[in-house]
């Protein structure tokens, strides 16, 4: 079996609706004054299983880890 070709721009393909997680977080009151989402809320949502919000929260946590290494 051939291995699937890896895309270098996988993040762009993973984010289908930009801003949707922030919109959901605002409705829940989980956005800080500076406009960032509370990490505790993200972790709580990520643990909820396979819902859309849970998947978005897990991606946000993954992207946060990636950005820390680039400084």
N, CA, C and O atoms as a Tripos MOL2 file, in Angstrom:
@<TRIPOS>MOLECULE
protein
  284   283    71     0     0
PROTEIN
NO_CHARGES

@<TRIPOS>ATOM
      1 N           0.8260   -1.1800    0.0000 N.3       1 UNK1
      2 CA          0.0000    0.0000    0.0000 C.3       1 UNK1
      3 C           0.8790    1.2540    0.0000 C.2       1 UNK1
      4 O           1.8620    1.3250    0.7380 O.2       1 UNK1
      5 N           0.5360    2.2070   -0.7980 N.am      2 UNK2
      6 CA          1.3100    3.4460   -0.8840 C.3       2 UNK2
      7 C           0.9400    4.3770    0.2710 C.2       2 UNK2
      8 O          -0.2090    4.4390    0.7080 O.2       2 UNK2
      9 N           1.9300    5.0780    0.7350 N.am      3 UNK3
     10 CA          1.7290    6.0210    1.8260 C.3       3 UNK3
     11 C           1.0920    7.3060    1.2850 C.2       3 UNK3
     12 O           1.4580    7.7700    0.2050 O.2       3 UNK3
     13 N           0.1540    7.8720    2.0190 N.am      4 UNK4
     14 CA         -0.4980    9.1070    1.5930 C.3       4 UNK4
     15 C           0.5110   10.2510    1.5980 C.2       4 UNK4
     16 O           1.3570   10.3460    2.4870 O.2       4 UNK4
     17 N           0.4100   11.1110    0.5990 N.am      5 UNK5
     18 CA          1.3400   12.2380    0.4850 C.3       5 UNK5
     19 C           1.0180   13.2640    1.5690 C.2       5 UNK5
     20 O          -0.1350   13.6590    1.7380 O.2       5 UNK5
     21 N           2.0350   13.6850    2.2900 N.am      6 UNK6
     22 CA          1.8740   14.6450    3.3670 C.3       6 UNK6
     23 C           1.8130   16.0540    2.8030 C.2       6 UNK6
     24 O           2.6070   16.4220    1.9370 O.2       6 UNK6
     25 N           0.8710   16.8340    3.2970 N.am      7 UNK7
     26 CA          0.7330   18.2130    2.8520 C.3       7 UNK7
     27 C           1.4810   19.1370    3.8060 C.2       7 UNK7
     28 O           1.3720   18.9970    5.0240 O.2       7 UNK7
     29 N           2.2290   20.0670    3.2600 N.am      8 UNK8
     30 CA          2.9570   21.0110    4.0960 C.3       8 UNK8
     31 C           2.0250   22.0720    4.6590 C.2       8 UNK8
     32 O           2.3590   22.7300    5.6430 O.2       8 UNK8
     33 N           0.8680   22.2430    4.0490 N.am      9 UNK9
     34 CA         -0.0860   23.2530    4.5020 C.3       9 UNK9
     35 C          -1.3220   22.5810    5.1090 C.2       9 UNK9
     36 O          -2.4500   22.9270    4.7570 O.2       9 UNK9
     37 N          -1.1150   21.6350    6.0070 N.am     10 UNK10
     38 CA         -2.2250   20.8960    6.5890 C.3      10 UNK10
     39 C          -3.0740   21.7720    7.5060 C.2      10 UNK10
     40 O          -4.2630   21.5030    7.6740 O.2      10 UNK10
     41 N          -2.4990   22.8010    8.0980 N.am     11 UNK11
     42 CA         -3.2530   23.6500    9.0210 C.3      11 UNK11
     43 C          -4.3550   24.3970    8.2750 C.2      11 UNK11
     44 O          -5.4800   24.4970    8.7650 O.2      11 UNK11
     45 N          -4.0370   24.9200    7.0970 N.am     12 UNK12
     46 CA         -5.0330   25.6360    6.3160 C.3      12 UNK12
     47 C          -6.2120   24.7320    5.9600 C.2      12 UNK12
     48 O          -7.3560   25.1860    5.9140 O.2      12 UNK12
     49 N          -5.9370   23.4730    5.7120 N.am     13 UNK13
     50 CA         -6.9930   22.5230    5.3950 C.3      13 UNK13
     51 C          -7.7790   22.0970    6.6230 C.2      13 UNK13
     52 O          -8.9420   21.7090    6.5120 O.2      13 UNK13
     53 N          -7.1520   22.1660    7.7950 N.am     14 UNK14
     54 CA         -7.8100   21.7330    9.0240 C.3      14 UNK14
     55 C          -8.7850   22.7840    9.5540 C.2      14 UNK14
     56 O          -9.7600   22.4510   10.2270 O.2      14 UNK14
     57 N          -8.5190   24.0410    9.2490 N.am     15 UNK15
     58 CA         -9.3700   25.1120    9.7510 C.3      15 UNK15
     59 C         -10.3910   25.4660    8.6760 C.2      15 UNK15
     60 O         -10.1020   26.2370    7.7610 O.2      15 UNK15
     61 N         -11.5880   24.8960    8.7950 N.am     16 UNK16
     62 CA        -12.6290   25.0770    7.7890 C.3      16 UNK16
     63 C         -13.3820   26.3970    7.9830 C.2      16 UNK16
     64 O         -13.7030   27.0810    7.0120 O.2      16 UNK16
     65 N         -13.6590   26.7470    9.2350 N.am     17 UNK17
     66 CA        -14.4330   27.9520    9.5360 C.3      17 UNK17
     67 C         -13.6610   28.8020   10.5490 C.2      17 UNK17
     68 O         -13.8610   28.6510   11.7540 O.2      17 UNK17
     69 N         -12.7870   29.6900   10.0790 N.am     18 UNK18
     70 CA        -12.0090   30.5250   10.9990 C.3      18 UNK18
     71 C         -12.9030   31.3760   11.8950 C.2      18 UNK18
     72 O         -13.8670   31.9830   11.4290 O.2      18 UNK18
     73 N         -12.5760   31.4130   13.1720 N.am     19 UNK19
     74 CA        -13.3180   32.2250   14.1270 C.3      19 UNK19
     75 C         -14.4880   31.5270   14.7870 C.2      19 UNK19
     76 O         -15.1010   32.0910   15.6930 O.2      19 UNK19
     77 N         -14.8140   30.3320   14.3660 N.am     20 UNK20
     78 CA        -15.9760   29.6480   14.9210 C.3      20 UNK20
     79 C         -15.7660   29.2160   16.3750 C.2      20 UNK20
     80 O         -16.7090   29.2340   17.1670 O.2      20 UNK20
     81 N         -14.5400   28.8290   16.7300 N.am     21 UNK21
     82 CA        -14.2620   28.4480   18.1210 C.3      21 UNK21
     83 C         -14.3460   29.6730   19.0250 C.2      21 UNK21
     84 O         -14.8710   29.5900   20.1360 O.2      21 UNK21
     85 N         -13.8370   30.7990   18.5600 N.am     22 UNK22
     86 CA        -13.9080   32.0370   19.3390 C.3      22 UNK22
     87 C         -15.3610   32.4610   19.5350 C.2      22 UNK22
     88 O         -15.7390   32.9190   20.6130 O.2      22 UNK22
     89 N         -16.1630   32.3110   18.5050 N.am     23 UNK23
     90 CA        -17.5850   32.6610   18.5860 C.3      23 UNK23
     91 C         -18.2880   31.7960   19.6390 C.2      23 UNK23
     92 O         -19.0830   32.2990   20.4330 O.2      23 UNK23
     93 N         -17.9940   30.5150   19.6380 N.am     24 UNK24
     94 CA        -18.5780   29.6000   20.6230 C.3      24 UNK24
     95 C         -18.0970   29.9500   22.0290 C.2      24 UNK24
     96 O         -18.8720   29.9000   22.9840 O.2      24 UNK24
     97 N         -16.8270   30.3000   22.1550 N.am     25 UNK25
     98 CA        -16.2580   30.6570   23.4590 C.3      25 UNK25
     99 C         -16.8780   31.9460   23.9910 C.2      25 UNK25
    100 O         -17.1090   32.0740   25.1940 O.2      25 UNK25
    101 N         -17.1460   32.8970   23.1060 N.am     26 UNK26
    102 CA        -17.7850   34.1490   23.5330 C.3      26 UNK26
    103 C         -19.1760   33.8820   24.0770 C.2      26 UNK26
    104 O         -19.5710   34.4660   25.0860 O.2      26 UNK26
    105 N         -19.9210   33.0040   23.4210 N.am     27 UNK27
    106 CA        -21.2660   32.6510   23.8970 C.3      27 UNK27
    107 C         -21.2020   32.0180   25.2840 C.2      27 UNK27
    108 O         -22.1000   32.2090   26.1040 O.2      27 UNK27
    109 N         -20.1270   31.2590   25.5410 N.am     28 UNK28
    110 CA        -19.9640   30.5710   26.8250 C.3      28 UNK28
    111 C         -19.3160   31.4670   27.8740 C.2      28 UNK28
    112 O         -19.2210   31.0800   29.0380 O.2      28 UNK28
    113 N         -18.8690   32.6580   27.4800 N.am     29 UNK29
    114 CA        -18.2110   33.5680   28.4150 C.3      29 UNK29
    115 C         -16.7960   33.1480   28.7610 C.2      29 UNK29
    116 O         -16.3210   33.4020   29.8680 O.2      29 UNK29
    117 N         -16.1180   32.5020   27.8150 N.am     30 UNK30
    118 CA        -14.7830   31.9750   28.0780 C.3      30 UNK30
    119 C         -13.6790   32.7650   27.3760 C.2      30 UNK30
    120 O         -12.5760   32.2520   27.1820 O.2      30 UNK30
    121 N         -13.9700   34.0050   26.9950 N.am     31 UNK31
    122 CA        -12.9710   34.8330   26.3260 C.3      31 UNK31
    123 C         -12.4620   35.8740   27.3070 C.2      31 UNK31
    124 O         -13.2450   36.5660   27.9580 O.2      31 UNK31
    125 N         -11.1360   35.9770   27.4070 N.am     32 UNK32
    126 CA        -10.5190   36.9480   28.3050 C.3      32 UNK32
    127 C         -10.6550   38.3530   27.7200 C.2      32 UNK32
    128 O         -11.0600   38.5150   26.5690 O.2      32 UNK32
    129 N         -10.3150   39.3690   28.5200 N.am     33 UNK33
    130 CA        -10.4100   40.7500   28.0710 C.3      33 UNK33
    131 C          -9.5190   41.0280   26.8580 C.2      33 UNK33
    132 O          -9.8930   41.8110   25.9850 O.2      33 UNK33
    133 N          -8.3460   40.3940   26.7990 N.am     34 UNK34
    134 CA         -7.4390   40.6260   25.6750 C.3      34 UNK34
    135 C          -7.8630   39.8790   24.4150 C.2      34 UNK34
    136 O          -7.2070   39.9930   23.3800 O.2      34 UNK34
    137 N          -8.9490   39.1180   24.4920 N.am     35 UNK35
    138 CA         -9.4870   38.4480   23.3120 C.3      35 UNK35
    139 C          -9.0750   37.0050   23.1370 C.2      35 UNK35
    140 O          -9.4710   36.3710   22.1590 O.2      35 UNK35
    141 N          -8.2900   36.4640   24.0570 N.am     36 UNK36
    142 CA         -7.8790   35.0640   23.9570 C.3      36 UNK36
    143 C          -8.8690   34.1750   24.7030 C.2      36 UNK36
    144 O          -9.5900   34.6280   25.5920 O.2      36 UNK36
    145 N          -8.8880   32.9200   24.3260 N.am     37 UNK37
    146 CA         -9.7940   31.9600   24.9610 C.3      37 UNK37
    147 C          -9.1000   31.3550   26.1730 C.2      37 UNK37
    148 O          -7.9100   31.0450   26.1280 O.2      37 UNK37
    149 N          -9.8490   31.1890   27.2510 N.am     38 UNK38
    150 CA         -9.2970   30.6040   28.4780 C.3      38 UNK38
    151 C          -8.8910   29.1520   28.2210 C.2      38 UNK38
    152 O          -9.6600   28.3680   27.6640 O.2      38 UNK38
    153 N          -7.6680   28.8110   28.6360 N.am     39 UNK39
    154 CA         -7.1490   27.4730   28.3890 C.3      39 UNK39
    155 C          -7.9460   26.4110   29.1510 C.2      39 UNK39
    156 O          -8.1230   25.2990   28.6520 O.2      39 UNK39
    157 N          -8.4180   26.7370   30.3340 N.am     40 UNK40
    158 CA         -9.2050   25.7730   31.1110 C.3      40 UNK40
    159 C         -10.4760   25.4010   30.3520 C.2      40 UNK40
    160 O         -10.8820   24.2380   30.3520 O.2      40 UNK40
    161 N         -11.1050   26.3810   29.7070 N.am     41 UNK41
    162 CA        -12.3120   26.1210   28.9180 C.3      41 UNK41
    163 C         -11.9820   25.2340   27.7230 C.2      41 UNK41
    164 O         -12.7350   24.3150   27.4020 O.2      41 UNK41
    165 N         -10.8470   25.5110   27.0590 N.am     42 UNK42
    166 CA        -10.4310   24.6940   25.9190 C.3      42 UNK42
    167 C         -10.2320   23.2450   26.3370 C.2      42 UNK42
    168 O         -10.6890   22.3280   25.6540 O.2      42 UNK42
    169 N          -9.5430   23.0360   27.4680 N.am     43 UNK43
    170 CA         -9.2910   21.6700   27.9380 C.3      43 UNK43
    171 C         -10.5980   20.9630   28.3120 C.2      43 UNK43
    172 O         -10.7540   19.7670   28.0680 O.2      43 UNK43
    173 N         -11.5290   21.7060   28.9030 N.am     44 UNK44
    174 CA        -12.8330   21.1470   29.2670 C.3      44 UNK44
    175 C         -13.5890   20.7170   28.0090 C.2      44 UNK44
    176 O         -14.1740   19.6350   27.9750 O.2      44 UNK44
    177 N         -13.5770   21.5520   26.9910 N.am     45 UNK45
    178 CA        -14.2690   21.2310   25.7410 C.3      45 UNK45
    179 C         -13.5960   20.0700   25.0180 C.2      45 UNK45
    180 O         -14.2730   19.2190   24.4410 O.2      45 UNK45
    181 N         -12.2660   20.0320   25.0480 N.am     46 UNK46
    182 CA        -11.5180   18.9850   24.3550 C.3      46 UNK46
    183 C         -11.8070   17.6050   24.9370 C.2      46 UNK46
    184 O         -11.7000   16.6010   24.2320 O.2      46 UNK46
    185 N         -12.1670   17.5470   26.1960 N.am     47 UNK47
    186 CA        -12.4230   16.2680   26.8610 C.3      47 UNK47
    187 C         -13.8350   15.7420   26.6060 C.2      47 UNK47
    188 O         -14.1790   14.6600   27.0810 O.2      47 UNK47
    189 N         -14.6490   16.4760   25.8750 N.am     48 UNK48
    190 CA        -16.0560   16.1090   25.6890 C.3      48 UNK48
    191 C         -16.3150   15.0500   24.6260 C.2      48 UNK48
    192 O         -17.4730   14.7150   24.3750 O.2      48 UNK48
    193 N         -15.2970   14.5230   24.0070 N.am     49 UNK49
    194 CA        -15.5250   13.4600   23.0260 C.3      49 UNK49
    195 C         -15.2660   13.9100   21.6130 C.2      49 UNK49
    196 O         -14.2540   14.5560   21.3400 O.2      49 UNK49
    197 N         -16.1800   13.5730   20.6940 N.am     50 UNK50
    198 CA        -15.9440   13.8310   19.2790 C.3      50 UNK50
    199 C         -16.9100   14.8730   18.7160 C.2      50 UNK50
    200 O         -17.2990   14.7830   17.5520 O.2      50 UNK50
    201 N         -17.2970   15.8450   19.5120 N.am     51 UNK51
    202 CA        -18.1550   16.8990   19.0030 C.3      51 UNK51
    203 C         -17.3100   17.8820   18.1960 C.2      51 UNK51
    204 O         -16.0820   17.8670   18.2800 O.2      51 UNK51
    205 N         -17.9570   18.7160   17.4320 N.am     52 UNK52
    206 CA        -17.2310   19.6910   16.6110 C.3      52 UNK52
    207 C         -16.4250   20.6390   17.4830 C.2      52 UNK52
    208 O         -15.2700   20.9330   17.1760 O.2      52 UNK52
    209 N         -17.0210   21.1190   18.5600 N.am     53 UNK53
    210 CA        -16.3150   22.0390   19.4530 C.3      53 UNK53
    211 C         -15.1250   21.3480   20.1030 C.2      53 UNK53
    212 O         -14.0770   21.9690   20.2790 O.2      53 UNK53
    213 N         -15.2640   20.0930   20.4590 N.am     54 UNK54
    214 CA        -14.1580   19.3450   21.0660 C.3      54 UNK54
    215 C         -13.0000   19.2040   20.0870 C.2      54 UNK54
    216 O         -11.8390   19.3480   20.4700 O.2      54 UNK54
    217 N         -13.3120   18.9240   18.8310 N.am     55 UNK55
    218 CA        -12.2590   18.7850   17.8290 C.3      55 UNK55
    219 C         -11.5590   20.1200   17.5900 C.2      55 UNK55
    220 O         -10.3390   20.1640   17.4300 O.2      55 UNK55
    221 N         -12.3230   21.2010   17.5640 N.am     56 UNK56
    222 CA        -11.7290   22.5290   17.3790 C.3      56 UNK56
    223 C         -10.8510   22.9010   18.5690 C.2      56 UNK56
    224 O          -9.7910   23.5040   18.4000 O.2      56 UNK56
    225 N         -11.2950   22.5420   19.7690 N.am     57 UNK57
    226 CA        -10.5200   22.8470   20.9780 C.3      57 UNK57
    227 C          -9.2130   22.0780   20.9840 C.2      57 UNK57
    228 O          -8.1720   22.6300   21.3410 O.2      57 UNK57
    229 N          -9.2500   20.8010   20.5890 N.am     58 UNK58
    230 CA         -8.0220   20.0080   20.5320 C.3      58 UNK58
    231 C          -7.0470   20.5770   19.5000 C.2      58 UNK58
    232 O          -5.8380   20.5980   19.7340 O.2      58 UNK58
    233 N          -7.5630   21.0350   18.3690 N.am     59 UNK59
    234 CA         -6.6980   21.6440   17.3560 C.3      59 UNK59
    235 C          -6.0840   22.9320   17.8900 C.2      59 UNK59
    236 O          -4.9050   23.1990   17.6570 O.2      59 UNK59
    237 N          -6.8690   23.7310   18.6030 N.am     60 UNK60
    238 CA         -6.3620   24.9840   19.1720 C.3      60 UNK60
    239 C          -5.2420   24.7020   20.1750 C.2      60 UNK60
    240 O          -4.2340   25.4090   20.1910 O.2      60 UNK60
    241 N          -5.4080   23.6910   20.9980 N.am     61 UNK61
    242 CA         -4.3670   23.3320   21.9670 C.3      61 UNK61
    243 C          -3.1040   22.8420   21.2530 C.2      61 UNK61
    244 O          -1.9920   23.1410   21.6880 O.2      61 UNK61
    245 N          -3.2680   22.0990   20.1710 N.am     62 UNK62
    246 CA         -2.1270   21.6120   19.3920 C.3      62 UNK62
    247 C          -1.3870   22.7720   18.7460 C.2      62 UNK62
    248 O          -0.1570   22.8220   18.7780 O.2      62 UNK62
    249 N          -2.1260   23.7030   18.1610 N.am     63 UNK63
    250 CA         -1.5000   24.8550   17.5100 C.3      63 UNK63
    251 C          -0.7860   25.7400   18.5240 C.2      63 UNK63
    252 O           0.2390   26.3490   18.2160 O.2      63 UNK63
    253 N          -1.3340   25.8060   19.7330 N.am     64 UNK64
    254 CA         -0.6900   26.5910   20.7860 C.3      64 UNK64
    255 C           0.6760   25.9980   21.1300 C.2      64 UNK64
    256 O           1.6420   26.7340   21.3340 O.2      64 UNK64
    257 N           0.7550   24.6700   21.1930 N.am     65 UNK65
    258 CA          2.0310   24.0010   21.4810 C.3      65 UNK65
    259 C           3.0390   24.2800   20.3710 C.2      65 UNK65
    260 O           4.2250   24.4760   20.6380 O.2      65 UNK65
    261 N           2.5690   24.2990   19.1320 N.am     66 UNK66
    262 CA          3.4580   24.5200   17.9910 C.3      66 UNK66
    263 C           4.0200   25.9220   17.9770 C.2      66 UNK66
    264 O           5.1750   26.1200   17.6030 O.2      66 UNK66
    265 N           3.2270   26.8980   18.3760 N.am     67 UNK67
    266 CA          3.6810   28.2850   18.3280 C.3      67 UNK67
    267 C           4.7080   28.5750   19.4190 C.2      67 UNK67
    268 O           5.5240   29.4820   19.2560 O.2      67 UNK67
    269 N           4.6910   27.8440   20.5060 N.am     68 UNK68
    270 CA          5.6550   28.0510   21.5910 C.3      68 UNK68
    271 C           7.0720   27.6860   21.1650 C.2      68 UNK68
    272 O           8.0320   28.2910   21.6430 O.2      68 UNK68
    273 N           7.2170   26.7190   20.2840 N.am     69 UNK69
    274 CA          8.5260   26.2660   19.8600 C.3      69 UNK69
    275 C           9.2090   27.1680   18.8440 C.2      69 UNK69
    276 O          10.4080   27.0170   18.6080 O.2      69 UNK69
    277 N           8.4840   28.1010   18.2350 N.am     70 UNK70
    278 CA          9.0480   28.9450   17.1770 C.3      70 UNK70
    279 C           9.6950   30.2210   17.6600 C.2      70 UNK70
    280 O          10.2600   30.9520   16.8470 O.2      70 UNK70
    281 N           9.6390   30.5210   18.9270 N.am     71 UNK71
    282 CA         10.1790   31.7910   19.4470 C.3      71 UNK71
    283 C          11.6280   31.8610   19.3860 C.2      71 UNK71
    284 O          12.2150   32.8660   19.7880 O.2      71 UNK71
@<TRIPOS>BOND
     1     1     2 1
     2     2     3 1
     3     3     4 2
     4     3     5 am
     5     5     6 1
     6     6     7 1
     7     7     8 2
     8     7     9 am
     9     9    10 1
    10    10    11 1
    11    11    12 2
    12    11    13 am
    13    13    14 1
    14    14    15 1
    15    15    16 2
    16    15    17 am
    17    17    18 1
    18    18    19 1
    19    19    20 2
    20    19    21 am
    21    21    22 1
    22    22    23 1
    23    23    24 2
    24    23    25 am
    25    25    26 1
    26    26    27 1
    27    27    28 2
    28    27    29 am
    29    29    30 1
    30    30    31 1
    31    31    32 2
    32    31    33 am
    33    33    34 1
    34    34    35 1
    35    35    36 2
    36    35    37 am
    37    37    38 1
    38    38    39 1
    39    39    40 2
    40    39    41 am
    41    41    42 1
    42    42    43 1
    43    43    44 2
    44    43    45 am
    45    45    46 1
    46    46    47 1
    47    47    48 2
    48    47    49 am
    49    49    50 1
    50    50    51 1
    51    51    52 2
    52    51    53 am
    53    53    54 1
    54    54    55 1
    55    55    56 2
    56    55    57 am
    57    57    58 1
    58    58    59 1
    59    59    60 2
    60    59    61 am
    61    61    62 1
    62    62    63 1
    63    63    64 2
    64    63    65 am
    65    65    66 1
    66    66    67 1
    67    67    68 2
    68    67    69 am
    69    69    70 1
    70    70    71 1
    71    71    72 2
    72    71    73 am
    73    73    74 1
    74    74    75 1
    75    75    76 2
    76    75    77 am
    77    77    78 1
    78    78    79 1
    79    79    80 2
    80    79    81 am
    81    81    82 1
    82    82    83 1
    83    83    84 2
    84    83    85 am
    85    85    86 1
    86    86    87 1
    87    87    88 2
    88    87    89 am
    89    89    90 1
    90    90    91 1
    91    91    92 2
    92    91    93 am
    93    93    94 1
    94    94    95 1
    95    95    96 2
    96    95    97 am
    97    97    98 1
    98    98    99 1
    99    99   100 2
   100    99   101 am
   101   101   102 1
   102   102   103 1
   103   103   104 2
   104   103   105 am
   105   105   106 1
   106   106   107 1
   107   107   108 2
   108   107   109 am
   109   109   110 1
   110   110   111 1
   111   111   112 2
   112   111   113 am
   113   113   114 1
   114   114   115 1
   115   115   116 2
   116   115   117 am
   117   117   118 1
   118   118   119 1
   119   119   120 2
   120   119   121 am
   121   121   122 1
   122   122   123 1
   123   123   124 2
   124   123   125 am
   125   125   126 1
   126   126   127 1
   127   127   128 2
   128   127   129 am
   129   129   130 1
   130   130   131 1
   131   131   132 2
   132   131   133 am
   133   133   134 1
   134   134   135 1
   135   135   136 2
   136   135   137 am
   137   137   138 1
   138   138   139 1
   139   139   140 2
   140   139   141 am
   141   141   142 1
   142   142   143 1
   143   143   144 2
   144   143   145 am
   145   145   146 1
   146   146   147 1
   147   147   148 2
   148   147   149 am
   149   149   150 1
   150   150   151 1
   151   151   152 2
   152   151   153 am
   153   153   154 1
   154   154   155 1
   155   155   156 2
   156   155   157 am
   157   157   158 1
   158   158   159 1
   159   159   160 2
   160   159   161 am
   161   161   162 1
   162   162   163 1
   163   163   164 2
   164   163   165 am
   165   165   166 1
   166   166   167 1
   167   167   168 2
   168   167   169 am
   169   169   170 1
   170   170   171 1
   171   171   172 2
   172   171   173 am
   173   173   174 1
   174   174   175 1
   175   175   176 2
   176   175   177 am
   177   177   178 1
   178   178   179 1
   179   179   180 2
   180   179   181 am
   181   181   182 1
   182   182   183 1
   183   183   184 2
   184   183   185 am
   185   185   186 1
   186   186   187 1
   187   187   188 2
   188   187   189 am
   189   189   190 1
   190   190   191 1
   191   191   192 2
   192   191   193 am
   193   193   194 1
   194   194   195 1
   195   195   196 2
   196   195   197 am
   197   197   198 1
   198   198   199 1
   199   199   200 2
   200   199   201 am
   201   201   202 1
   202   202   203 1
   203   203   204 2
   204   203   205 am
   205   205   206 1
   206   206   207 1
   207   207   208 2
   208   207   209 am
   209   209   210 1
   210   210   211 1
   211   211   212 2
   212   211   213 am
   213   213   214 1
   214   214   215 1
   215   215   216 2
   216   215   217 am
   217   217   218 1
   218   218   219 1
   219   219   220 2
   220   219   221 am
   221   221   222 1
   222   222   223 1
   223   223   224 2
   224   223   225 am
   225   225   226 1
   226   226   227 1
   227   227   228 2
   228   227   229 am
   229   229   230 1
   230   230   231 1
   231   231   232 2
   232   231   233 am
   233   233   234 1
   234   234   235 1
   235   235   236 2
   236   235   237 am
   237   237   238 1
   238   238   239 1
   239   239   240 2
   240   239   241 am
   241   241   242 1
   242   242   243 1
   243   243   244 2
   244   243   245 am
   245   245   246 1
   246   246   247 1
   247   247   248 2
   248   247   249 am
   249   249   250 1
   250   250   251 1
   251   251   252 2
   252   251   253 am
   253   253   254 1
   254   254   255 1
   255   255   256 2
   256   255   257 am
   257   257   258 1
   258   258   259 1
   259   259   260 2
   260   259   261 am
   261   261   262 1
   262   262   263 1
   263   263   264 2
   264   263   265 am
   265   265   266 1
   266   266   267 1
   267   267   268 2
   268   267   269 am
   269   269   270 1
   270   270   271 1
   271   271   272 2
   272   271   273 am
   273   273   274 1
   274   274   275 1
   275   275   276 2
   276   275   277 am
   277   277   278 1
   278   278   279 1
   279   279   280 2
   280   279   281 am
   281   281   282 1
   282   282   283 1
   283   283   284 2
@<TRIPOS>SUBSTRUCTURE
     1 UNK1         2 RESIDUE 1 A UNK
     2 UNK2         6 RESIDUE 1 A UNK
     3 UNK3        10 RESIDUE 1 A UNK
     4 UNK4        14 RESIDUE 1 A UNK
     5 UNK5        18 RESIDUE 1 A UNK
     6 UNK6        22 RESIDUE 1 A UNK
     7 UNK7        26 RESIDUE 1 A UNK
     8 UNK8        30 RESIDUE 1 A UNK
     9 UNK9        34 RESIDUE 1 A UNK
    10 UNK10       38 RESIDUE 1 A UNK
    11 UNK11       42 RESIDUE 1 A UNK
    12 UNK12       46 RESIDUE 1 A UNK
    13 UNK13       50 RESIDUE 1 A UNK
    14 UNK14       54 RESIDUE 1 A UNK
    15 UNK15       58 RESIDUE 1 A UNK
    16 UNK16       62 RESIDUE 1 A UNK
    17 UNK17       66 RESIDUE 1 A UNK
    18 UNK18       70 RESIDUE 1 A UNK
    19 UNK19       74 RESIDUE 1 A UNK
    20 UNK20       78 RESIDUE 1 A UNK
    21 UNK21       82 RESIDUE 1 A UNK
    22 UNK22       86 RESIDUE 1 A UNK
    23 UNK23       90 RESIDUE 1 A UNK
    24 UNK24       94 RESIDUE 1 A UNK
    25 UNK25       98 RESIDUE 1 A UNK
    26 UNK26      102 RESIDUE 1 A UNK
    27 UNK27      106 RESIDUE 1 A UNK
    28 UNK28      110 RESIDUE 1 A UNK
    29 UNK29      114 RESIDUE 1 A UNK
    30 UNK30      118 RESIDUE 1 A UNK
    31 UNK31      122 RESIDUE 1 A UNK
    32 UNK32      126 RESIDUE 1 A UNK
    33 UNK33      130 RESIDUE 1 A UNK
    34 UNK34      134 RESIDUE 1 A UNK
    35 UNK35      138 RESIDUE 1 A UNK
    36 UNK36      142 RESIDUE 1 A UNK
    37 UNK37      146 RESIDUE 1 A UNK
    38 UNK38      150 RESIDUE 1 A UNK
    39 UNK39      154 RESIDUE 1 A UNK
    40 UNK40      158 RESIDUE 1 A UNK
    41 UNK41      162 RESIDUE 1 A UNK
    42 UNK42      166 RESIDUE 1 A UNK
    43 UNK43      170 RESIDUE 1 A UNK
    44 UNK44      174 RESIDUE 1 A UNK
    45 UNK45      178 RESIDUE 1 A UNK
    46 UNK46      182 RESIDUE 1 A UNK
    47 UNK47      186 RESIDUE 1 A UNK
    48 UNK48      190 RESIDUE 1 A UNK
    49 UNK49      194 RESIDUE 1 A UNK
    50 UNK50      198 RESIDUE 1 A UNK
    51 UNK51      202 RESIDUE 1 A UNK
    52 UNK52      206 RESIDUE 1 A UNK
    53 UNK53      210 RESIDUE 1 A UNK
    54 UNK54      214 RESIDUE 1 A UNK
    55 UNK55      218 RESIDUE 1 A UNK
    56 UNK56      222 RESIDUE 1 A UNK
    57 UNK57      226 RESIDUE 1 A UNK
    58 UNK58      230 RESIDUE 1 A UNK
    59 UNK59      234 RESIDUE 1 A UNK
    60 UNK60      238 RESIDUE 1 A UNK
    61 UNK61      242 RESIDUE 1 A UNK
    62 UNK62      246 RESIDUE 1 A UNK
    63 UNK63      250 RESIDUE 1 A UNK
    64 UNK64      254 RESIDUE 1 A UNK
    65 UNK65      258 RESIDUE 1 A UNK
    66 UNK66      262 RESIDUE 1 A UNK
    67 UNK67      266 RESIDUE 1 A UNK
    68 UNK68      270 RESIDUE 1 A UNK
    69 UNK69      274 RESIDUE 1 A UNK
    70 UNK70      278 RESIDUE 1 A UNK
    71 UNK71      282 RESIDUE 1 A UNK
